[in-house]
């Protein structure tokens, strides 16, 4: 399941993680995979935030989209990770 993959990413040292965007400007495949996994996992969060009433899955998707939009033009691999 994708939770095992996420645990593997978080338990790895930063030196072993894949590098970000190269000189060609091609999108980072690892970042895209992570984004897709976040979207898949967010489907399982079906309860609502008690303060706003918004479903947590929707909040997770919005937050992930915002984070990826912020890092879209970033060139520093550590910031992208």
Secondary structure, 3 states (H helix, E strand, C coil): CHHHHHHHHHHCCHHHCCCCCCCCCCCCHHHHHHHHHHHHHHCCCCCECCCCCCEHHHHHHHHHHHHHHHCCCCCCHHHHC
